[in-house]
Amino acid sequence: MLTKDELLGPLAGMRGSAVVITCMGVARPWGRFSQSELDFASADSAMGHTADLALGLALARPERKVICLNGDGSMLMNLGTLVTIMQAMARNLILFVVQNDTYEITSNLPVPGAGRIDFAVLARGAGFERIYTFDDAEIYAASLPEVLSGAGPVLVAVKVAPGTEGPISRSEREASQYLKISLAESARRLRASFPNV
C-alpha cells in the first residue's frame, strides 16, 4: 500500500504539461507537490463526476494529456463513466483510481464493497486495454514512465493508505493556491492557460 506522498510525488515530477484533475482526498495533498495553472480540483459538490470532467476536457483538448486523480468512492458513484470513456476513446486520458476504501473527506466512512472492489476487473469489463494496478511504491515509481507514455485511455488502480483530509474550504485557509480560489475562478484560469481557447 502506498502513502499519498508516494503516489503523488513521482507523478508530479513526471506530469510534464499534462492537465491534472484532482478529487476529494487527493486535492489538498496534490497542491503540496504542484502549483501549476494546469491543476484543477474537482472537490466541491459534484462528487462522482471527476472522471466525467476529465473526459470532457480530454475530448475538448486532444493535444493535451489529461490525468485524473479520482477517488474510489467517487468512481463508485459513477461507474458508467468507465464505459463512456471507452466509447469516446480519449487517447489522451489517464484515469487513476486512488483506492483507500473510504470516503476520506466525510470522516473516512467505508465505501461500499471496501476491500473487495477490483477496479482493474471493472475497467477490463468496460473495454480498457491499458490497465495497471499498484500496491507497492517502488514498483509504481519504476512503472510510471510506461504508464504515462503511449495512447490511452489508461486505468491505474492504486491502493493508498487512508488519510485524514477534511473538506476543502476554497479560502485563504488553504495552503495550495488552486484551493484558495473559487471553483469558477479555477476553471477560468485553467481555460486561460490553453492557447487559442
C-alpha positions in Angstrom: 0.0 0.0 0.0 1.3 3.5 -0.9 1.2 6.7 1.0 -0.3 9.7 -0.8 3.2 11.2 -1.0 4.5 8.0 -2.6 1.7 8.2 -5.2 1.8 12.0 -5.9 5.4 12.9 -5.6 6.7 10.8 -8.6 3.6 11.8 -10.6 4.2 15.5 -10.0 7.8 15.1 -11.2 6.8 13.3 -14.4 3.5 15.0 -15.4 5.1 17.4 -17.8 2.5 19.7 -19.5 -0.5 17.4 -18.6 -3.6 18.8 -17.0 -4.2 17.2 -13.6 -7.8 17.0 -12.3 -7.9 16.0 -8.6 -10.8 14.7 -6.4 -11.6 15.0 -2.8 -8.9 13.3 -0.6 -6.1 13.9 -3.0 -6.9 17.6 -3.9 -5.1 19.1 -0.9 -2.1 16.7 -1.0 -1.6 17.3 -4.7 -1.3 21.0 -4.0 1.7 20.3 -1.9 3.5 18.9 -4.9 2.3 21.2 -7.7 1.4 24.8 -8.2 0.6 24.6 -11.9 -2.1 26.6 -13.6 -2.9 23.2 -15.2 -4.2 21.8 -11.9 -7.9 21.7 -11.2 -9.6 20.5 -8.0 -13.0 18.8 -8.6 -13.6 18.7 -4.9 -16.7 20.7 -4.2 -20.2 19.4 -4.5 -20.0 17.2 -7.6 -18.7 14.0 -6.1 -18.8 11.2 -8.6 -18.2 13.4 -11.6 -14.4 14.0 -11.6 -13.8 11.4 -14.3 -16.6 12.9 -16.4 -15.0 16.3 -16.2 -11.6 14.9 -17.1 -13.1 13.0 -20.1 -14.8 16.2 -21.3 -11.5 18.1 -21.0 -9.6 15.3 -22.8 -12.1 15.4 -25.7 -12.0 19.2 -25.9 -8.2 19.3 -25.9 -7.0 16.2 -27.6 -3.5 17.6 -28.0 -3.1 17.8 -24.2 -2.6 14.8 -21.9 -5.2 14.8 -19.1 -4.5 12.9 -15.8 -7.5 12.3 -13.5 -6.8 11.5 -9.8 -10.2 10.1 -8.9 -11.1 8.6 -5.6 -12.6 5.1 -5.3 -15.7 6.5 -3.7 -16.1 9.0 -6.5 -15.5 6.3 -9.1 -18.1 4.0 -7.5 -20.7 6.8 -7.7 -20.5 6.8 -11.5 -19.1 3.5 -12.8 -20.8 4.2 -16.1 -18.1 6.7 -16.8 -15.7 3.8 -17.5 -17.9 2.7 -20.4 -18.3 6.3 -21.6 -14.5 6.8 -21.6 -14.1 3.7 -23.8 -16.9 4.7 -26.1 -15.2 8.1 -26.6 -11.7 6.5 -26.9 -10.0 9.5 -25.3 -6.4 8.6 -26.3 -5.0 11.4 -24.0 -6.7 10.4 -20.8 -5.1 8.6 -17.8 -7.6 7.8 -15.1 -6.1 7.0 -11.7 -8.4 5.4 -9.1 -7.0 6.2 -5.7 -8.3 3.3 -3.6 -8.2 3.8 0.1 -11.6 2.1 0.7 -13.1 5.2 2.5 -14.9 8.4 1.8 -12.0 10.3 3.4 -13.5 13.8 3.2 -16.5 12.7 5.2 -14.8 11.1 8.2 -13.4 8.1 6.5 -16.7 6.3 6.2 -16.1 3.0 4.3 -17.0 2.9 0.6 -19.4 0.1 -0.5 -17.5 -3.1 -1.0 -14.4 -1.8 0.8 -11.6 -4.3 0.5 -13.4 -6.4 -2.2 -13.6 -4.0 -5.2 -11.3 -4.7 -8.1 -11.2 -1.7 -10.4 -9.0 -3.4 -12.9 -11.7 -6.0 -13.4 -14.3 -3.3 -13.8 -12.2 -1.4 -16.3 -11.5 -4.6 -18.3 -15.2 -5.3 -18.5 -15.7 -1.7 -19.8 -13.2 -2.4 -22.5 -10.0 -0.8 -21.2 -6.9 -2.4 -22.7 -4.2 -0.5 -20.8 -4.7 -1.2 -17.1 -2.2 -1.0 -14.2 -2.6 -1.9 -10.6 -0.2 -0.9 -7.8 0.2 -1.5 -4.1 4.0 -1.2 -3.9 5.7 2.3 -4.0 8.9 1.1 -5.7 7.1 -0.8 -8.5 4.8 2.1 -9.0 7.6 4.7 -9.3 9.5 2.4 -11.7 6.4 1.8 -13.9 5.2 5.4 -14.0 7.1 6.4 -17.2 5.4 3.5 -19.0 2.0 4.4 -17.5 2.3 8.0 -18.7 3.5 7.2 -22.2 1.6 5.8 -25.1 -2.1 6.1 -26.0 -5.0 5.9 -23.6 -7.5 5.5 -22.3 -5.5 4.2 -19.3 -6.8 3.0 -16.0 -4.5 3.0 -13.0 -5.8 1.5 -9.7 -3.5 2.4 -6.8 -4.0 1.1 -3.2 -3.3 4.0 -0.9 -3.4 4.2 2.9 -6.4 6.2 4.2 -5.6 9.7 5.4 -7.3 12.4 7.4 -8.1 15.1 4.9 -11.2 17.1 5.8 -13.5 19.1 3.4 -11.9 21.7 1.1 -12.7 25.2 2.2 -11.9 27.2 -1.0 -10.4 30.0 1.1 -7.2 31.7 2.2 -7.0 29.0 4.9 -5.9 26.5 2.2 -2.2 26.2 1.6 -2.5 25.4 -2.1 -3.1 28.3 -4.5 -5.6 26.3 -6.6 -7.7 25.7 -3.5 -7.7 29.3 -2.3 -9.8 30.4 -5.3 -13.4 29.6 -6.2 -14.3 26.8 -8.5 -15.4 29.3 -11.2 -12.1 31.2 -10.9 -10.1 28.0 -11.0 -12.0 26.9 -14.2 -11.3 30.4 -15.7 -7.6 30.1 -15.0 -7.4 26.6 -16.4 -9.1 27.7 -19.6 -6.8 30.8 -19.9 -3.8 28.5 -19.7 -4.7 27.0 -23.1 -3.7 28.9 -26.2 -6.5 29.8 -28.7 -9.4 28.9 -26.4 
